[in-house]
């Protein structure tokens, strides 16, 4: 497979800027950070950190499924939270998607995220 392949799933909400949902390079898929956008409206889902985390992970699932992958293929994730006090609540939902052989993960508190989101997650997966 020469070079890189741009991934733009038809079922995903449009990107909020000059980036793609994912880039495949050889046997790796680099997914852009996802926030809790409803793909049908392009708006941030309402609700608490749990609701946003669930939508984020559903958005990631859409990208993975577009490439015939699952959460089991994820090697590394990075979680960005606007409030580390939300760590346990985010983790509760995260643990429902990553159920075995968890990926390596970093969690970072940030000052702000696009559209006022409370959580953003990016992943790297393998084919």
Number of C-alpha atoms within 10 A of each C-alpha: 8 6 7 12 13 14 18 17 17 11 12 20 19 17 14 10 6 5 12 17 21 23 18 20 15 13 9 16 26 20 21 19 20 25 27 27 23 18 18 10 10 14 12 18 19 12 8 12 22 19 15 24 27 20 20 25 23 19 24 25 17 19 24 23 13 16 15 10 17 19 20 15 19 22 17 16 19 17 21 25 23 19 15 14 10 16 18 12 15 22 12 13 17 17 11 11 16 15 11 10 11 16 19 12 13 11 13 15 16 15 9 14 14 12 12 10 21 24 28 23 22 21 24 20 21 17 14
